[in-house]
Every structure is written in C-alpha cells, then in structure tokens.
Amino acid sequence: MKNYKILYTLISLILLCACSKDDTTEIKDQDNSGNEGNGEEVITPEHPYTIVGTGTTDFYSDIAIISSPNEGDAFFGQDANYPGNQPSYIDNGDGTITDKVTGLMWEKDMGEKITFAEATTKASESTLGNYTDWRVPTIKELYSLILFTGKVQGATAFEMFIDTQYFDQPLGNTSTGEREIDAQTWSATEYVGTTMNADATVFGVNFVDGRIKGYPKYNPRTGAANTMYFRMVRGNTDYGTNDFIDNGDGTISDLATGLMWQKADDGISRDWEEALAYAENIELANKNDWRLPNAKELQSIVDYTRSPQTTNSPAIDPLFETTEINDPEGNPGHYPFFWTSSTHLDGVNPYAGAVYIAFGEGLGKMNDVLMDVHGAGCQRSDPKSGNKDDYPQYFGPQGDVRYVYNYVRCVRTIQ
C-alpha cells in the first residue's frame, strides 16, 4: 500500500507540472492587462522608460549640413553622434502599431478632431485590435513618437516629425482657414499652471512642426471646448515614470531610463556650439563620458506636476538644482531654457536652430505683455548662434522669447 501511495504521489506531481507548463504557455498569449492578446508579441523594453532616439543621422553646424565631426572638432557631440535606441515599429495589421523600443501599442489612425472630454470617452470605449485598455497618452508617452528628421518652414510642412510609414498624420485643413501646422495631437497631461489669459491648458505635441506646447482647453472667446487630434495608447503603464536616485556626488541616476544626470547646472548661458563643447569636456563624479542630451532625453526629466506658478519652482524634480534667472523685463522667479543636441529643421535656414526645453515658463510677448504662452515643460527652438547683446528677442505669433544663450544639464548613459 505504501508503494502505491508513493506511485500515486509521483503521478500527481507529473500531471501538476504538465498543467503548470500549459498554463504558462497560455499566459504568454495574453498581454499584461488581461486582454486577449491575439497572438501579440509582448515587447519587454530595456528599461521601463527607455528613451527612443530621434532618428537623426545628419550633422549640422550653426548654419549648414556638415560631414560627421570627429571627437574634438567643433559641433561634435550633437544628436547624430549618439544615436541611441532608434525607432522601430511593427504594424499589426489591425489598426494598431507596436513600438518595439518602449513596448507601447498605438492607434494608427487618430480619426477626427475631438474635445478633451470626448477623448477620454473614446479611449474607455475603444475595442481597437480587440483590446479594451486604451488610454489617452501622457505627454511623455506621446513625445516618444517624435522624430527630428521632420522639416517645416513657418506654417508650411515639408516632412512630418513622426514616422508616416506607420502612423497617419493629417495636416491642418487650409480650405477652412487652418494652417498646415494646425494639426496638433493633445495628451492627457494638463498644465498645472495657466497660459495666455489664465487659460486652462493641455499639453500636446505638434508632429507637423516638431514642438511641445500648451494649448487652451477652451476657446477663450466662446468658452466652448476646443477640439484636437488624439492618438490612443495602451501597454507599459510605467512609461514616463522616473526613478531618481541622488548619488551624492553631483549626479542623479534615473533607473527608469538608464541615464545619469548632472545634478546642478553651472549657471552659465551658452550658444549651441559652446553647449556641445562644454558637455563633451566636463568631468564629473570621475566620469568623462558626458554629453549634451538630445531632445527626448532632456524632456524625460521634466516634472509636469510642477511649475513656477504652482510650486514656485522649475518643472523638474527638486532633487535637481536649477539656476534662477530674471525674465527679459527683470522680474525674478524664472528659470532658463536648456539646450539639447537636436537640430530643429525650421525656418528659411532650417539648419540654424536647435531644440530647447523650457523648465520655467514658456514665455512670449503678446500685445506688448510678457506672459506664459506655452507652459513650463514646453519644447521649442532657438537660433544656435547670435550676438549676445542682441538678445532676448521675440518671435512668431505668440512672441516667443529667444535667448539664444541657454543653459546646459549634461547626461551620460549608465554602464
């Protein structure tokens, strides 16, 4: 009898292992939200918040395309010198696109313009691809799609700032008076401050002109809800969430992205060429592989829960130290624009401007009044060079402040 009991136990264990193996196989055919995966390939990113490269392969001076600079040359250290995780997508053939770098799945076709409230409803009711966990993306999720291979001149589009092989990107309807660039994609991220004339504001990415701006949630004249494009997303709910550690040596690591940051800027403003050289030559915490971050790397450390209006601070985690500056009219309590290594192809000379991130207010002058026109955390661009005595200036329909001499926060990849 004892031998029978032993034999029965062994058979039971064998059957249990077999069942467990079958269960594991079945789970692989589902995504991590409980939705049926339809054979979906589950993408596991290198880090929870892996930064996607900008797609840039060309090299630029402050006025022209140039051949690839060597280490030590002028303009070495720009975006194309450090390509990073280049964009890679899968068209799933069901109206969805999978980002192989981030693990996010996207809606291919945004459909028509809708209001902010309608977007939330659309996401909650969507069954696109037989998934039911769609959401409106945060500004960090949405910005993961931007490419800086796009090109624009004012309101005229030449190349989109998103991969149109995979994503449908409309232009503004010029027959109704819109400009081509009036095709912004909004996010779920609302500005914690206000812009313009105390307008409630939503952050969006313009994949036609290559910028992040805050847009009025409501029409300031009628009070009606404004409509804009929305591209729904699902998967990797950790994307866009930082995991900072102060290393105690003047550096901060973000374990979510695998990047290490200079804790405090050095309080000196520079033009773009000078910014590249400074980042390439700094030695900090016994490390000398620092660089000027590209646009998407630098935007990853914006804290959209903070702003000068609401927290009396820049839009960045308080672990970081940021120089306080006066605005162009001498008022204190403002913060610099920070250079990135990414050229922004816009204007009569498309090679002459580079991307910056505003950790303070996105200032502009309208009707001779200096105000926050685009929100802390916006992304715009400045001329790469100019006579320091000629700036600040004001440019464009919202009178964007141009400093040209901006600040630097260096980055390196954690090895």
TORKOL-4160 file (C-alpha; in steps of 0.2 Angstrom, whole numbers, padded with zeros to 4 digits, m for minus):
415
<pt num="1" X="0000" Y="0000" Z="0000"/>
<pt num="2" X="0014" Y="0012" Z="0004"/>
<pt num="3" X="0022" Y="0009" Z="m0013"/>
<pt num="4" X="0005" Y="0013" Z="m0021"/>
<pt num="5" X="0004" Y="0029" Z="m0012"/>
<pt num="6" X="0022" Y="0034" Z="m0017"/>
<pt num="7" X="0017" Y="0029" Z="m0035"/>
<pt num="8" X="0001" Y="0040" Z="m0034"/>
<pt num="9" X="0011" Y="0055" Z="m0027"/>
<pt num="10" X="0023" Y="0054" Z="m0042"/>
<pt num="11" X="0010" Y="0053" Z="m0055"/>
<pt num="12" X="0001" Y="0068" Z="m0047"/>
<pt num="13" X="0017" Y="0078" Z="m0047"/>
<pt num="14" X="0020" Y="0074" Z="m0065"/>
<pt num="15" X="0002" Y="0079" Z="m0070"/>
<pt num="16" X="0004" Y="0095" Z="m0060"/>
<pt num="17" X="0020" Y="0100" Z="m0069"/>
<pt num="18" X="0012" Y="0097" Z="m0086"/>
<pt num="19" X="m0003" Y="0108" Z="m0081"/>
<pt num="20" X="0008" Y="0121" Z="m0075"/>
<pt num="21" X="0018" Y="0121" Z="m0091"/>
<pt num="22" X="0002" Y="0123" Z="m0101"/>
<pt num="23" X="m0004" Y="0137" Z="m0090"/>
<pt num="24" X="0012" Y="0146" Z="m0093"/>
<pt num="25" X="0010" Y="0144" Z="m0112"/>
<pt num="26" X="m0007" Y="0151" Z="m0111"/>
<pt num="27" X="m0002" Y="0166" Z="m0102"/>
<pt num="28" X="0011" Y="0171" Z="m0115"/>
<pt num="29" X="m0004" Y="0173" Z="m0127"/>
<pt num="30" X="m0011" Y="0187" Z="m0116"/>
<pt num="31" X="m0005" Y="0204" Z="m0113"/>
<pt num="32" X="m0001" Y="0210" Z="m0095"/>
<pt num="33" X="m0018" Y="0219" Z="m0093"/>
<pt num="34" X="m0029" Y="0203" Z="m0095"/>
<pt num="35" X="m0034" Y="0207" Z="m0113"/>
<pt num="36" X="m0034" Y="0193" Z="m0125"/>
<pt num="37" X="m0018" Y="0196" Z="m0135"/>
<pt num="38" X="m0022" Y="0189" Z="m0152"/>
<pt num="39" X="m0005" Y="0181" Z="m0153"/>
<pt num="40" X="0003" Y="0198" Z="m0149"/>
<pt num="41" X="0022" Y="0198" Z="m0147"/>
<pt num="42" X="0024" Y="0205" Z="m0130"/>
<pt num="43" X="0038" Y="0218" Z="m0130"/>
<pt num="44" X="0049" Y="0220" Z="m0114"/>
<pt num="45" X="0059" Y="0236" Z="m0115"/>
<pt num="46" X="0077" Y="0238" Z="m0109"/>
<pt num="47" X="0071" Y="0249" Z="m0096"/>
<pt num="48" X="0053" Y="0254" Z="m0090"/>
<pt num="49" X="0056" Y="0271" Z="m0098"/>
<pt num="50" X="0068" Y="0268" Z="m0112"/>
<pt num="51" X="0071" Y="0283" Z="m0122"/>
<pt num="52" X="0068" Y="0282" Z="m0141"/>
<pt num="53" X="0081" Y="0290" Z="m0152"/>
<pt num="54" X="0076" Y="0305" Z="m0163"/>
<pt num="55" X="0080" Y="0296" Z="m0180"/>
<pt num="56" X="0093" Y="0310" Z="m0184"/>
<pt num="57" X="0108" Y="0304" Z="m0194"/>
<pt num="58" X="0113" Y="0321" Z="m0202"/>
<pt num="59" X="0126" Y="0333" Z="m0194"/>
<pt num="60" X="0124" Y="0351" Z="m0193"/>
<pt num="61" X="0134" Y="0367" Z="m0189"/>
<pt num="62" X="0125" Y="0383" Z="m0184"/>
<pt num="63" X="0121" Y="0387" Z="m0202"/>
<pt num="64" X="0123" Y="0371" Z="m0213"/>
<pt num="65" X="0124" Y="0352" Z="m0215"/>
<pt num="66" X="0142" Y="0346" Z="m0212"/>
<pt num="67" X="0151" Y="0330" Z="m0213"/>
<pt num="68" X="0152" Y="0320" Z="m0197"/>
<pt num="69" X="0163" Y="0329" Z="m0185"/>
<pt num="70" X="0177" Y="0319" Z="m0176"/>
<pt num="71" X="0179" Y="0320" Z="m0157"/>
<pt num="72" X="0187" Y="0336" Z="m0153"/>
<pt num="73" X="0180" Y="0345" Z="m0168"/>
<pt num="74" X="0168" Y="0359" Z="m0167"/>
<pt num="75" X="0150" Y="0353" Z="m0166"/>
<pt num="76" X="0155" Y="0336" Z="m0160"/>
<pt num="77" X="0143" Y="0328" Z="m0148"/>
<pt num="78" X="0127" Y="0333" Z="m0157"/>
<pt num="79" X="0112" Y="0321" Z="m0159"/>
<pt num="80" X="0118" Y="0310" Z="m0173"/>
<pt num="81" X="0134" Y="0307" Z="m0164"/>
<pt num="82" X="0124" Y="0297" Z="m0151"/>
<pt num="83" X="0110" Y="0288" Z="m0160"/>
<pt num="84" X="0104" Y="0278" Z="m0145"/>
<pt num="85" X="0089" Y="0267" Z="m0147"/>
<pt num="86" X="0082" Y="0271" Z="m0164"/>
<pt num="87" X="0064" Y="0270" Z="m0168"/>
<pt num="88" X="0057" Y="0253" Z="m0173"/>
<pt num="89" X="0039" Y="0248" Z="m0175"/>
<pt num="90" X="0028" Y="0234" Z="m0180"/>
<pt num="91" X="0012" Y="0237" Z="m0190"/>
<pt num="92" X="0000" Y="0224" Z="m0183"/>
<pt num="93" X="m0012" Y="0225" Z="m0197"/>
<pt num="94" X="m0027" Y="0228" Z="m0186"/>
<pt num="95" X="m0026" Y="0247" Z="m0185"/>
<pt num="96" X="m0013" Y="0246" Z="m0171"/>
<pt num="97" X="0006" Y="0249" Z="m0171"/>
<pt num="98" X="0018" Y="0242" Z="m0158"/>
<pt num="99" X="0034" Y="0252" Z="m0153"/>
<pt num="100" X="0047" Y="0239" Z="m0151"/>
<pt num="101" X="0058" Y="0251" Z="m0140"/>
<pt num="102" X="0045" Y="0256" Z="m0127"/>
<pt num="103" X="0033" Y="0242" Z="m0128"/>
<pt num="104" X="0019" Y="0254" Z="m0131"/>
<pt num="105" X="0005" Y="0250" Z="m0143"/>
<pt num="106" X="m0003" Y="0264" Z="m0153"/>
<pt num="107" X="m0018" Y="0269" Z="m0163"/>
<pt num="108" X="m0013" Y="0271" Z="m0181"/>
<pt num="109" X="m0027" Y="0282" Z="m0187"/>
<pt num="110" X="m0032" Y="0296" Z="m0175"/>
<pt num="111" X="m0049" Y="0299" Z="m0184"/>
<pt num="112" X="m0057" Y="0317" Z="m0182"/>
<pt num="113" X="m0053" Y="0331" Z="m0170"/>
<pt num="114" X="m0062" Y="0329" Z="m0154"/>
<pt num="115" X="m0063" Y="0338" Z="m0137"/>
<pt num="116" X="m0053" Y="0333" Z="m0122"/>
<pt num="117" X="m0068" Y="0325" Z="m0113"/>
<pt num="118" X="m0073" Y="0316" Z="m0129"/>
<pt num="119" X="m0055" Y="0308" Z="m0130"/>
<pt num="120" X="m0057" Y="0301" Z="m0113"/>
<pt num="121" X="m0073" Y="0293" Z="m0118"/>
<pt num="122" X="m0066" Y="0287" Z="m0134"/>
<pt num="123" X="m0052" Y="0278" Z="m0125"/>
<pt num="124" X="m0063" Y="0270" Z="m0112"/>
<pt num="125" X="m0075" Y="0263" Z="m0125"/>
<pt num="126" X="m0062" Y="0258" Z="m0139"/>
<pt num="127" X="m0060" Y="0240" Z="m0143"/>
<pt num="128" X="m0047" Y="0243" Z="m0157"/>
<pt num="129" X="m0037" Y="0227" Z="m0160"/>
<pt num="130" X="m0049" Y="0218" Z="m0148"/>
<pt num="131" X="m0041" Y="0227" Z="m0133"/>
<pt num="132" X="m0051" Y="0236" Z="m0120"/>
<pt num="133" X="m0037" Y="0245" Z="m0110"/>
<pt num="134" X="m0034" Y="0260" Z="m0122"/>
<pt num="135" X="m0030" Y="0277" Z="m0114"/>
<pt num="136" X="m0026" Y="0295" Z="m0119"/>
<pt num="137" X="m0007" Y="0296" Z="m0118"/>
<pt num="138" X="0003" Y="0307" Z="m0106"/>
<pt num="139" X="0014" Y="0320" Z="m0114"/>
<pt num="140" X="0029" Y="0309" Z="m0111"/>
<pt num="141" X="0022" Y="0294" Z="m0119"/>
<pt num="142" X="0016" Y="0304" Z="m0134"/>
<pt num="143" X="0033" Y="0313" Z="m0136"/>
<pt num="144" X="0041" Y="0296" Z="m0138"/>
<pt num="145" X="0035" Y="0296" Z="m0156"/>
<pt num="146" X="0043" Y="0312" Z="m0161"/>
<pt num="147" X="0057" Y="0312" Z="m0174"/>
<pt num="148" X="0068" Y="0326" Z="m0178"/>
<pt num="149" X="0070" Y="0321" Z="m0196"/>
<pt num="150" X="0055" Y="0332" Z="m0199"/>
<pt num="151" X="0056" Y="0349" Z="m0208"/>
<pt num="152" X="0044" Y="0364" Z="m0208"/>
<pt num="153" X="0046" Y="0382" Z="m0213"/>
<pt num="154" X="0034" Y="0393" Z="m0203"/>
<pt num="155" X="0016" Y="0386" Z="m0206"/>
<pt num="156" X="0022" Y="0376" Z="m0221"/>
<pt num="157" X="0025" Y="0357" Z="m0219"/>
<pt num="158" X="0038" Y="0348" Z="m0229"/>
<pt num="159" X="0042" Y="0332" Z="m0218"/>
<pt num="160" X="0032" Y="0326" Z="m0203"/>
<pt num="161" X="0040" Y="0324" Z="m0186"/>
<pt num="162" X="0033" Y="0306" Z="m0185"/>
<pt num="163" X="0035" Y="0290" Z="m0195"/>
<pt num="164" X="0022" Y="0291" Z="m0208"/>
<pt num="165" X="0026" Y="0274" Z="m0214"/>
<pt num="166" X="0017" Y="0268" Z="m0198"/>
<pt num="167" X="0006" Y="0282" Z="m0192"/>
<pt num="168" X="m0007" Y="0293" Z="m0201"/>
<pt num="169" X="m0003" Y="0311" Z="m0198"/>
<pt num="170" X="m0016" Y="0324" Z="m0205"/>
<pt num="171" X="m0012" Y="0342" Z="m0209"/>
<pt num="172" X="m0022" Y="0357" Z="m0205"/>
<pt num="173" X="m0037" Y="0360" Z="m0216"/>
<pt num="174" X="m0032" Y="0375" Z="m0226"/>
<pt num="175" X="m0049" Y="0376" Z="m0235"/>
<pt num="176" X="m0057" Y="0381" Z="m0219"/>
<pt num="177" X="m0043" Y="0394" Z="m0214"/>
<pt num="178" X="m0032" Y="0382" Z="m0204"/>
<pt num="179" X="m0013" Y="0382" Z="m0207"/>
<pt num="180" X="m0005" Y="0366" Z="m0212"/>
<pt num="181" X="0003" Y="0365" Z="m0194"/>
<pt num="182" X="m0014" Y="0366" Z="m0186"/>
<pt num="183" X="m0015" Y="0348" Z="m0183"/>
<pt num="184" X="m0008" Y="0346" Z="m0165"/>
<pt num="185" X="m0010" Y="0330" Z="m0155"/>
<pt num="186" X="m0015" Y="0333" Z="m0137"/>
<pt num="187" X="m0010" Y="0322" Z="m0122"/>
<pt num="188" X="m0019" Y="0318" Z="m0106"/>
<pt num="189" X="m0007" Y="0330" Z="m0097"/>
<pt num="190" X="m0015" Y="0346" Z="m0092"/>
<pt num="191" X="m0004" Y="0361" Z="m0087"/>
<pt num="192" X="m0004" Y="0364" Z="m0068"/>
<pt num="193" X="m0002" Y="0382" Z="m0072"/>
<pt num="194" X="m0012" Y="0393" Z="m0084"/>
<pt num="195" X="m0006" Y="0401" Z="m0101"/>
<pt num="196" X="m0011" Y="0416" Z="m0110"/>
<pt num="197" X="m0025" Y="0425" Z="m0101"/>
<pt num="198" X="m0027" Y="0412" Z="m0087"/>
<pt num="199" X="m0032" Y="0399" Z="m0099"/>
<pt num="200" X="m0034" Y="0381" Z="m0094"/>
<pt num="201" X="m0021" Y="0372" Z="m0104"/>
<pt num="202" X="m0017" Y="0355" Z="m0111"/>
<pt num="203" X="0000" Y="0349" Z="m0117"/>
<pt num="204" X="0001" Y="0342" Z="m0135"/>
<pt num="205" X="0014" Y="0338" Z="m0147"/>
<pt num="206" X="0014" Y="0345" Z="m0165"/>
<pt num="207" X="0020" Y="0332" Z="m0176"/>
<pt num="208" X="0019" Y="0344" Z="m0191"/>
<pt num="209" X="0031" Y="0357" Z="m0184"/>
<pt num="210" X="0040" Y="0347" Z="m0171"/>
<pt num="211" X="0036" Y="0356" Z="m0154"/>
<pt num="212" X="0028" Y="0353" Z="m0137"/>
<pt num="213" X="0016" Y="0367" Z="m0132"/>
<pt num="214" X="0002" Y="0370" Z="m0120"/>
<pt num="215" X="m0015" Y="0374" Z="m0129"/>
<pt num="216" X="m0030" Y="0382" Z="m0122"/>
<pt num="217" X="m0043" Y="0368" Z="m0117"/>
<pt num="218" X="m0057" Y="0380" Z="m0121"/>
<pt num="219" X="m0060" Y="0394" Z="m0134"/>
<pt num="220" X="m0056" Y="0410" Z="m0125"/>
<pt num="221" X="m0069" Y="0419" Z="m0135"/>
<pt num="222" X="m0084" Y="0407" Z="m0134"/>
<pt num="223" X="m0080" Y="0396" Z="m0119"/>
<pt num="224" X="m0083" Y="0381" Z="m0130"/>
<pt num="225" X="m0072" Y="0366" Z="m0128"/>
<pt num="226" X="m0058" Y="0366" Z="m0141"/>
<pt num="227" X="m0055" Y="0351" Z="m0152"/>
<pt num="228" X="m0039" Y="0342" Z="m0157"/>
<pt num="229" X="m0032" Y="0326" Z="m0163"/>
<pt num="230" X="m0029" Y="0312" Z="m0150"/>
<pt num="231" X="m0019" Y="0296" Z="m0153"/>
<pt num="232" X="m0023" Y="0282" Z="m0141"/>
<pt num="233" X="m0011" Y="0271" Z="m0132"/>
<pt num="234" X="m0010" Y="0255" Z="m0122"/>
<pt num="235" X="0003" Y="0244" Z="m0113"/>
<pt num="236" X="0018" Y="0248" Z="m0102"/>
<pt num="237" X="0009" Y="0259" Z="m0089"/>
<pt num="238" X="0026" Y="0263" Z="m0081"/>
<pt num="239" X="0032" Y="0273" Z="m0097"/>
<pt num="240" X="0036" Y="0291" Z="m0092"/>
<pt num="241" X="0038" Y="0287" Z="m0073"/>
<pt num="242" X="0055" Y="0292" Z="m0067"/>
<pt num="243" X="0065" Y="0283" Z="m0053"/>
<pt num="244" X="0078" Y="0295" Z="m0047"/>
<pt num="245" X="0092" Y="0292" Z="m0035"/>
<pt num="246" X="0104" Y="0306" Z="m0029"/>
<pt num="247" X="0121" Y="0298" Z="m0030"/>
<pt num="248" X="0129" Y="0311" Z="m0018"/>
<pt num="249" X="0142" Y="0316" Z="m0030"/>
<pt num="250" X="0134" Y="0329" Z="m0040"/>
<pt num="251" X="0125" Y="0317" Z="m0051"/>
<pt num="252" X="0107" Y="0309" Z="m0051"/>
<pt num="253" X="0103" Y="0292" Z="m0059"/>
<pt num="254" X="0086" Y="0288" Z="m0067"/>
<pt num="255" X="0084" Y="0270" Z="m0065"/>
<pt num="256" X="0069" Y="0270" Z="m0076"/>
<pt num="257" X="0078" Y="0277" Z="m0091"/>
<pt num="258" X="0096" Y="0271" Z="m0088"/>
<pt num="259" X="0103" Y="0289" Z="m0089"/>
<pt num="260" X="0113" Y="0298" Z="m0076"/>
<pt num="261" X="0111" Y="0317" Z="m0075"/>
<pt num="262" X="0121" Y="0332" Z="m0069"/>
<pt num="263" X="0113" Y="0337" Z="m0053"/>
<pt num="264" X="0116" Y="0356" Z="m0055"/>
<pt num="265" X="0118" Y="0367" Z="m0070"/>
<pt num="266" X="0134" Y="0378" Z="m0069"/>
<pt num="267" X="0124" Y="0394" Z="m0070"/>
<pt num="268" X="0132" Y="0399" Z="m0087"/>
<pt num="269" X="0122" Y="0403" Z="m0103"/>
<pt num="270" X="0130" Y="0397" Z="m0119"/>
<pt num="271" X="0126" Y="0396" Z="m0138"/>
<pt num="272" X="0124" Y="0379" Z="m0145"/>
<pt num="273" X="0141" Y="0376" Z="m0151"/>
<pt num="274" X="0148" Y="0381" Z="m0134"/>
<pt num="275" X="0135" Y="0370" Z="m0125"/>
<pt num="276" X="0141" Y="0355" Z="m0136"/>
<pt num="277" X="0159" Y="0358" Z="m0131"/>
<pt num="278" X="0155" Y="0360" Z="m0113"/>
<pt num="279" X="0146" Y="0344" Z="m0111"/>
<pt num="280" X="0159" Y="0334" Z="m0121"/>
<pt num="281" X="0173" Y="0341" Z="m0110"/>
<pt num="282" X="0166" Y="0341" Z="m0092"/>
<pt num="283" X="0172" Y="0328" Z="m0080"/>
<pt num="284" X="0160" Y="0325" Z="m0066"/>
<pt num="285" X="0160" Y="0311" Z="m0052"/>
<pt num="286" X="0176" Y="0304" Z="m0060"/>
<pt num="287" X="0167" Y="0301" Z="m0076"/>
<pt num="288" X="0171" Y="0309" Z="m0093"/>
<pt num="289" X="0158" Y="0302" Z="m0105"/>
<pt num="290" X="0145" Y="0316" Z="m0103"/>
<pt num="291" X="0136" Y="0323" Z="m0117"/>
<pt num="292" X="0123" Y="0336" Z="m0121"/>
<pt num="293" X="0106" Y="0327" Z="m0121"/>
<pt num="294" X="0095" Y="0325" Z="m0136"/>
<pt num="295" X="0078" Y="0332" Z="m0136"/>
<pt num="296" X="0069" Y="0316" Z="m0130"/>
<pt num="297" X="0082" Y="0313" Z="m0116"/>
<pt num="298" X="0080" Y="0330" Z="m0109"/>
<pt num="299" X="0061" Y="0330" Z="m0110"/>
<pt num="300" X="0061" Y="0314" Z="m0100"/>
<pt num="301" X="0066" Y="0323" Z="m0084"/>
<pt num="302" X="0053" Y="0337" Z="m0085"/>
<pt num="303" X="0041" Y="0336" Z="m0070"/>
<pt num="304" X="0024" Y="0341" Z="m0076"/>
<pt num="305" X="0016" Y="0342" Z="m0059"/>
<pt num="306" X="0027" Y="0357" Z="m0055"/>
<pt num="307" X="0028" Y="0375" Z="m0062"/>
<pt num="308" X="0034" Y="0392" Z="m0056"/>
<pt num="309" X="0015" Y="0397" Z="m0055"/>
<pt num="310" X="0010" Y="0382" Z="m0043"/>
<pt num="311" X="0026" Y="0376" Z="m0034"/>
<pt num="312" X="0037" Y="0392" Z="m0036"/>
<pt num="313" X="0050" Y="0380" Z="m0044"/>
<pt num="314" X="0055" Y="0374" Z="m0061"/>
<pt num="315" X="0046" Y="0359" Z="m0069"/>
<pt num="316" X="0059" Y="0347" Z="m0063"/>
<pt num="317" X="0061" Y="0335" Z="m0048"/>
<pt num="318" X="0068" Y="0345" Z="m0033"/>
<pt num="319" X="0082" Y="0333" Z="m0032"/>
<pt num="320" X="0089" Y="0344" Z="m0046"/>
<pt num="321" X="0096" Y="0361" Z="m0044"/>
<pt num="322" X="0092" Y="0374" Z="m0057"/>
<pt num="323" X="0098" Y="0392" Z="m0058"/>
<pt num="324" X="0085" Y="0405" Z="m0056"/>
<pt num="325" X="0085" Y="0420" Z="m0068"/>
<pt num="326" X="0076" Y="0436" Z="m0071"/>
<pt num="327" X="0064" Y="0437" Z="m0086"/>
<pt num="328" X="0068" Y="0449" Z="m0100"/>
<pt num="329" X="0059" Y="0463" Z="m0090"/>
<pt num="330" X="0069" Y="0460" Z="m0075"/>
<pt num="331" X="0057" Y="0450" Z="m0065"/>
<pt num="332" X="0064" Y="0437" Z="m0053"/>
<pt num="333" X="0057" Y="0419" Z="m0051"/>
<pt num="334" X="0060" Y="0412" Z="m0068"/>
<pt num="335" X="0071" Y="0398" Z="m0075"/>
<pt num="336" X="0082" Y="0396" Z="m0090"/>
<pt num="337" X="0079" Y="0386" Z="m0107"/>
<pt num="338" X="0090" Y="0371" Z="m0108"/>
<pt num="339" X="0099" Y="0366" Z="m0124"/>
<pt num="340" X="0098" Y="0349" Z="m0132"/>
<pt num="341" X="0109" Y="0341" Z="m0145"/>
<pt num="342" X="0095" Y="0340" Z="m0158"/>
<pt num="343" X="0093" Y="0352" Z="m0173"/>
<pt num="344" X="0076" Y="0358" Z="m0177"/>
<pt num="345" X="0073" Y="0359" Z="m0195"/>
<pt num="346" X="0063" Y="0375" Z="m0197"/>
<pt num="347" X="0064" Y="0392" Z="m0205"/>
<pt num="348" X="0072" Y="0400" Z="m0220"/>
<pt num="349" X="0088" Y="0392" Z="m0215"/>
<pt num="350" X="0082" Y="0375" Z="m0207"/>
<pt num="351" X="0099" Y="0371" Z="m0200"/>
<pt num="352" X="0101" Y="0386" Z="m0189"/>
<pt num="353" X="0090" Y="0382" Z="m0175"/>
<pt num="354" X="0091" Y="0369" Z="m0161"/>
<pt num="355" X="0079" Y="0362" Z="m0148"/>
<pt num="356" X="0077" Y="0368" Z="m0131"/>
<pt num="357" X="0066" Y="0363" Z="m0116"/>
<pt num="358" X="0059" Y="0376" Z="m0105"/>
<pt num="359" X="0059" Y="0371" Z="m0087"/>
<pt num="360" X="0052" Y="0388" Z="m0082"/>
<pt num="361" X="0038" Y="0396" Z="m0091"/>
<pt num="362" X="0037" Y="0396" Z="m0110"/>
<pt num="363" X="0037" Y="0415" Z="m0111"/>
<pt num="364" X="0031" Y="0426" Z="m0125"/>
<pt num="365" X="0026" Y="0443" Z="m0128"/>
<pt num="366" X="0008" Y="0446" Z="m0135"/>
<pt num="367" X="0000" Y="0464" Z="m0136"/>
<pt num="368" X="0016" Y="0470" Z="m0128"/>
<pt num="369" X="0013" Y="0459" Z="m0112"/>
<pt num="370" X="0025" Y="0446" Z="m0107"/>
<pt num="371" X="0016" Y="0430" Z="m0102"/>
<pt num="372" X="0017" Y="0412" Z="m0101"/>
<pt num="373" X="0011" Y="0407" Z="m0118"/>
<pt num="374" X="0016" Y="0388" Z="m0119"/>
<pt num="375" X="0019" Y="0382" Z="m0101"/>
<pt num="376" X="0033" Y="0376" Z="m0091"/>
<pt num="377" X="0039" Y="0360" Z="m0099"/>
<pt num="378" X="0036" Y="0366" Z="m0117"/>
<pt num="379" X="0049" Y="0362" Z="m0131"/>
<pt num="380" X="0053" Y="0375" Z="m0144"/>
<pt num="381" X="0069" Y="0380" Z="m0153"/>
<pt num="382" X="0081" Y="0395" Z="m0153"/>
<pt num="383" X="0094" Y="0401" Z="m0166"/>
<pt num="384" X="0110" Y="0391" Z="m0162"/>
<pt num="385" X="0121" Y="0407" Z="m0163"/>
<pt num="386" X="0120" Y="0426" Z="m0162"/>
<pt num="387" X="0127" Y="0441" Z="m0154"/>
<pt num="388" X="0123" Y="0440" Z="m0136"/>
<pt num="389" X="0120" Y="0459" Z="m0135"/>
<pt num="390" X="0105" Y="0457" Z="m0147"/>
<pt num="391" X="0095" Y="0445" Z="m0136"/>
<pt num="392" X="0082" Y="0442" Z="m0129"/>
<pt num="393" X="0071" Y="0445" Z="m0144"/>
<pt num="394" X="0053" Y="0440" Z="m0148"/>
<pt num="395" X="0047" Y="0429" Z="m0162"/>
<pt num="396" X="0032" Y="0422" Z="m0170"/>
<pt num="397" X="0013" Y="0424" Z="m0167"/>
<pt num="398" X="0015" Y="0421" Z="m0149"/>
<pt num="399" X="0031" Y="0432" Z="m0147"/>
<pt num="400" X="0041" Y="0418" Z="m0141"/>
<pt num="401" X="0056" Y="0424" Z="m0131"/>
<pt num="402" X="0073" Y="0420" Z="m0139"/>
<pt num="403" X="0088" Y="0420" Z="m0128"/>
<pt num="404" X="0100" Y="0410" Z="m0139"/>
<pt num="405" X="0112" Y="0409" Z="m0124"/>
<pt num="406" X="0104" Y="0395" Z="m0115"/>
<pt num="407" X="0109" Y="0383" Z="m0101"/>
<pt num="408" X="0116" Y="0365" Z="m0100"/>
<pt num="409" X="0112" Y="0350" Z="m0090"/>
<pt num="410" X="0123" Y="0335" Z="m0095"/>
<pt num="411" X="0119" Y="0317" Z="m0097"/>
<pt num="412" X="0128" Y="0300" Z="m0098"/>
<pt num="413" X="0122" Y="0283" Z="m0101"/>
<pt num="414" X="0124" Y="0272" Z="m0085"/>
<pt num="415" X="0135" Y="0257" Z="m0090"/>
